[in-house]
Each structure stands twice: as structure tokens, then as C-alpha cells.
Amino acid sequence: MSFVDQVNPKQLEAIKAVQGPVMVIAGPGSGKTRVLTFRIAHLINIGVPAYQILALTFTNKAASEMRERVTKIVGDKSKSLWMGTFHSIFARLLRVECEKLGYGKNFSIYDTQDSISLIKNVMNDLGVPSQNYNPRSVLSRISGAKNQLITPEVYQEQAADIFEEKTGLIWNEYRKRLKQNNGMDFDDLLLKPIDLLTQHKKILEHYQDRFKFILIDEYQDTNHAQYVLVNLLAQKNRNICVVGDDAQSIYAFRGADIRNILEFERNYPDLKIIRLEQNYRSTKIILKAADGLIKNNVDQIPKDLWTENDDGAKITVLHCNDDADEGGSIVKSIFEESGKHKLQFKEFAIMYRTNAQSRSLEDALRKNSIPYSIIGGVEFYLRKEVKDVLAYLRLLVNPADNESFRRIVNYPSRGIGAVAVDHLKKFAVSNSLGFLEAAAHAPEISGISAKGKNAIAALAAMFTKYQRLRGEMSISEMSRALVDEIGILHIFKDEGTPEAIARWENVQELLSAITEFSEQNAEATLEDFLQDVTLVSDVDRWEDKFNSVTLMTLHSAKGLEFPVVFIAGLEEGLLPFYSAEPDRKTLEEERRLLYVGLTRAKKILFLSHVRIRFRFGEMSYQSPSRFIDEIDSSLIETRRSIAKHYAAEPAKRKIADSSVKARRMKKEKSESHYFTDEQPDYDGQSDEMLSEGTVVEHEIFGKGKIVRVSGSGDSQKAVVEFYDVGRKNLMLKYARLKIV
């Protein structure tokens, strides 16, 4: 293998530094994937067996791309390489070892939807009202605690309020039900391997000897559980290479801990640090803007990004009137740039902070007949009809999966009502049986009608038949036969509505996916397919083969790049996103999020913000994001819209007087203000007169006291505590404050 002429000196150093702990700080567009690929190939070529290499990524898409590249270089020698996401790799390990933890190897993996459903059932049985305790919020609290390796017992002991007390109670029962169902949730795929390795010393030693070389991509996105797990495996041989960029750590809300990369040297004092600072993706102007922005963060590993690419065009900032105007301005710019540079629609991406922002952007694209695809919409495998078929398949694989049984017991309708299911459940609990196993005893269960007993027994018999056929049919043949016997395709066809036809097509697509999976993986089992689809992400399913504009949140943009990028909604309260005065850590994560967005652009970059945006059903006056001011003004050109239309219906636009405006602004959660094209009017009073403690009056918010003044000139800002509507961040140039 010759790769010397395909990499720069720093990349070569990272590829060849295979012994001992190594941290590669890889700036955006610095060839990180190439380094990881060549590093793995280099290890194999110097005699390291592929099965001794563990490579962990954060998306299946990244793992597949790297595996293909490695195979092209070293051929079949890469077949035994363990490469994949944390969850897929450790699910694979658990399939081998889980019996030592009391699980069957056919365990189900519960996605977020499944977990919420189980928590709802637990809450119902415990008499905890979902109106007072949101099941999704409960799951979020449980997940956060699990990723910090906190047990339900400790959580209950440390509960600070009634919500945490109830969460601890629910968690304890949720954990029991998962075990009874022979199921694990996403967090368990990390926690159970830790239990396995800490409780069984021989197993730990086996996998330490097995994985002598460990590589981790996107290390800045690891959480505490992943950190502990990796260090358990690496502590013997210490050949661990972590690759990442602290400036792209944007998943704190998922439990990612930036300290893992910032403090990695504490665990490995002999660490070798290699910085990849040359960018191959973006123009000089885009890179300089991103580098200048991120240098405002305090918590970071110092690096200086540079590129030999052209200067490129200046960054365009679009000043828009409202949501509709923003969508229209972006569409206009797409047409202009595609005509000027002969670009296809698939070379454009529109990014935003929250999913809610996509509506007005989609409207504008549809009105102008521009095709688009969304990353992060309703994922295919979460659609109801797809989940229903998957529940049948999961129950076939894991008869103990009571949640899957609940889902399909009367779908399609078999005349098995809630009362019958309740009697079945009580029989199952009193006899220590799973629900499907109890269904086989339907004739013995009292309280159920003869018709109900026959329907339940027939359902159990159908599963018994297909469990027997599993060894005689391919997973593709068996899935199609089962779906045909269930009859849902006939139901959708008979219904004949556009929605029903779409559901029919989705089930057919699922069956095609099973066929394709079995053809690509000759030895694949149904368990393998179910695990694969449960762990797939929205980004994994995205393909650029269609000529359409891509829409996505900034959190979904990691790892992608486009010639032209639009980032919409650069407004205070939206990007940076906050509902109260943000602290430094919050602002730094939001700044990293914008940094990720900026560095997705290869050639052309647009930033947009609006005066008026409808948020939470109310009209909100917005002020431009502070992050725009943090970009060198010499890199920016502005374009102001001349449109005068607004996004709301006329009735919603009418705000009769300032008292009504104030009441509406109270409901608006963001701390925001508007700007105008007119010259600001301070009634002749200088900004210098506005200082901490000054009592002022605003035409919408009323009277208040200045808490803090910062900046100077046009960028001067004030934090004002208004008596009626609370604290607001205002740009003094546009605030039109009067001193009282």
C-alpha cells in the first residue's frame, strides 16, 4: 500500500503513530476519514489481524464508507474487522455474552418510541398520571441518569423533587419490565457491556486481548458511559486513538460530555497529540469566518485552521421581513446561484436550529416547484404501519416481548378488546408467563368470550407456525408470507385512499429492505435485520442520488458537505437558542453548532434572519444573532429584502395597542427584539446615557431597569429587566428606549 503521496505530513504522522495513546484533533474538512481509513489499512498491512482492531463511529453511514475504503486497499484481510457505531458494536458483543447477564440472545432492542410506550404502561399500572408527568420527559431523565451510570436506587435516594421521586419509581419498574420482556433500550446497549466487563474479569481480559488497537471517531460526542466502556477495553494495551474536534461538540442534550476530549490527557499522560488544521473543503473566506467565530469560545483546544483553496465569494447575510420572506429570499438565491454556477438542486442545503422552522421554507420550495428532501423528518422505520410489521417480526424472534404483543394483539382487528387483553395479562402475570405464551392457554382464561378466546388462540398458533418455519424459509420469504397472512396489505388496498396507498407502499418498501438485506448478507438472521433497522439513524438513510435541495437541522448536518449552504434564523433566542439569559456553556455550545453549519459549506454561504417570526403561535419581534457580529465584517456582504408581506393571516397581524403587544410578548419564550430600516430614534438621547440602573421605557415592553450594557457603537446591547414581561436582550441601535 502506498499512501505517502495521498496525504499531508500531519495526516501521515497520525496514520503511522500506532503504538500508545494518540489524540488526533481534526478540524472540519481536514481529511479525517482518509486518516482513519489509511490508519486501519496500515495496521493490517504491518501484520495486525483485522479482528484485533475495534473502530467505533457515530453513524452507520460513516462505518460503511470506511469499511468499503479499507476493503479496497487491503482486500479480504479486512473481513474480520470490528467496525460500527457504539450501539451496533456492543449489541453484537451482547448477542454473544448476554446470557451471563440473564438475557436471551434473541433480546429485543427498544427504540425511543418503544421505550415511551413501555413507560406509559408502567405509569398506568402504577397510577401515575401522564398529564402531570410526561412519559417522554420521564424517559429523558432516566436516560440522562443511566448515561451517568446512576442506578434507580441512587436516583431515588438523591431525588430533589416530586418529579424525580416519581421518575425513580417508574424507572425501577421500567427496568424490571424490560428484563421480563428480554429487551434492552438504547442506553442498555452501553450499560450492559459495562456490567459484563466489570462483573466478569475473564471476559474483560478476553476482549482486552481481542481488541488490541482501538480507534474512535467523533470522540467529542462520547458520553460518560462510552468513556468508561472504551477505557475498560483500552487499559491493558493502551493502543487507543481518538479522533475528533472539540469545536464540533454539539450533542450535550444527548449526554455528550466535551470534557472527554478536553481532558483526555489526564487519563493518558504520555498522550501524543496531532493536529489536522489544513482544510480541503471550504474557501478561505468561509474558513476564516468559522475560525474567527469559534475562537470566541473559552473551552477549546487551540488550533489554527488554514486552506490552500481560493478566497471564494463573501458570505451573504439576508435581512428578511418575516418567515415567508426568508423562504422566498432563499428560493430566489437558489435560482440565482444555480443559474450562475450551473449547479443542481442536490448541491444546495438549507439548515436551521429547530424543526419548526422548516414549514415556511418548505412552503417556499413547493410554491416554486423546487424538489426537496428532509433529514430528520418522520423516519421511515418509525411510521406506524412499518412499526406494526416490525412488531410482528420482533415477537416472532423474541416471544417474551410483551410490548410487541400489546401492539399487534388486535391489529388488524380480531375482535380482541381491551377487557380480553386485561384478563390475558392477569393470567400471564399470575402464571409467570409472557403474553404470547399465555395466549396459547386462551381456553383456560376466564372472563374472555368464546370468540375472543378463539381469536387469541389463533394468533398464538400463527406465531407457533412461523417459529417452526424459521429454519425452512429465508427471512425474506418468511416476512412476506407473514405479512400476507396478517392481511394488512389487502386492508390498505381495499381502503384505496391516498393515505392507505402510501401505507401499502411503505410496507412493500419494508419487505424490499428485508430482501435487500438478506441478499447482501448471506448468513443474516431476522435478529440481525431487526437490530440493524432499530439502530439506523435519519442521516444513515439519507442519499444524495436525488436531485433535490436538502433540508436539515444543524444537529443533523455533522459529517455532510455541500457546495452551497443556507443557514436560516440567525436570531437571538433562536440561534443562539435560549428562553432565559444563557450562561457561557450554553452560548459556547450554540456557537459550536453554528460553526458546524458554517463549515459544511464548500463554495457559497448564506446566513439569514428576520424581523418578525411566528413562534409558539405568536408574532415575535426578532433581533439579529450576536454571532453575526462575531464574524469579521470584511467577510460579509448584506442583502436587504424589499418585500413587505408577512407570514400570518391578517387577523393575526393586527396588534391594536402596546398593551396587547406586551401580553403577546410575555408568551414569547425567546429574549428578542426587532430591527428596522429606519434610523433609530432615541429622542435625542445618547447611548452613553444608558447605563446600569437607568430606568427606561420601551414602546412594547413598557418600563424597566437596565441590568447590563455591553459592546459599543452599532453593536451596543443592553439587558433590561422589564416590570411586566421580564428580562430582554436588546440591540440599542434598534430598541428606541426612552429614559424615564
Salt bridges, closest charged atoms under 4 A:
GLU13 OE1 - LYS10 NZ 3.56
GLU13 OE2 - LYS272 NZ 3.53
GLU97 OE1 - LYS100 NZ 2.91
ASP111 OD2 - LYS387 NZ 2.76
ASP114 OD1 - LYS387 NZ 2.74
ASP114 OD2 - ARG394 NH1 2.66
ASP125 OD2 - ARG177 NH2 2.84
ASP125 OD2 - LYS425 NZ 2.97
GLU153 OE2 - ARG175 NH2 2.71
GLU164 OE2 - ARG141 NH1 3.91
GLU173 OE2 - ARG177 NE 2.92
ASP185 OD2 - LYS146 NZ 2.85
ASP188 OD1 - LYS146 NZ 2.96
ASP209 OD1 - LYS236 NZ 2.67
ASP217 OD1 - LYS32 NZ 2.91
GLU218 OE2 - LYS32 NZ 3.44
GLU218 OE1 - LYS558 NZ 3.70
ASP221 OD2 - LYS558 NZ 2.79
ASP245 OD1 - LYS303 NZ 3.44
ASP246 OD1 - LYS303 NZ 3.01
ASP257 OD2 - ARG259 NH2 2.77
GLU263 OE1 - ARG266 NH1 3.67
ASP270 OD1 - ARG238 NH2 2.87
ASP291 OD1 - LYS295 NZ 3.06
ASP299 OD2 - ARG584 NH1 3.23
ASP299 OD2 - LYS585 NZ 3.37
ASP304 OD1 - LYS295 NZ 3.28
ASP323 OD2 - ARG613 NH1 3.57
GLU326 OE1 - ARG613 NH2 3.08
GLU336 OE1 - ARG639 NH1 3.47
GLU337 OE2 - LYS340 NZ 3.86
GLU337 OE1 - HIS341 NE2 3.17
GLU362 OE1 - ARG366 NH1 3.76
ASP363 OD2 - ARG359 NH1 3.00
ASP363 OD1 - ARG366 NH2 2.48
GLU385 OE1 - ARG503 NE 3.94
ASP388 OD2 - LYS384 NZ 2.69
ASP388 OD1 - ARG407 NE 2.76
ASP401 OD2 - ARG394 NH2 3.19
GLU403 OE2 - ARG406 NE 3.36
ASP422 OD2 - LYS426 NZ 3.37
GLU444 OE2 - HIS441 ND1 2.98
ASP484 OD1 - HIS490 NE2 3.46
GLU485 OE1 - LYS465 NZ 2.69
GLU527 OE1 - ARG470 NH2 2.85
GLU543 OE1 - LYS545 NZ 3.09
GLU561 OE1 - ARG281 NE 2.80
GLU561 OE2 - LYS602 NZ 3.72
GLU571 OE2 - ARG613 NH2 2.64
GLU572 OE1 - ARG626 NH2 2.72
GLU581 OE2 - ARG708 NH2 3.00
GLU588 OE2 - ARG584 NH1 3.11
GLU589 OE1 - ARG592 NH2 3.09
GLU590 OE2 - ARG353 NH2 2.86
GLU618 OE1 - ARG664 NE 3.79
GLU630 OE1 - ARG591 NE 2.78
GLU649 OE1 - LYS652 NZ 3.69
GLU668 OE2 - ARG615 NH1 3.58
ASP677 OD2 - ARG611 NH2 2.89
ASP677 OD1 - ARG640 NH1 2.77
GLU678 OE1 - ARG736 NH1 3.76
ASP683 OD2 - LYS738 NZ 3.80
ASP714 OD2 - LYS733 NZ 3.41
GLU721 OE1 - ARG727 NE 2.87
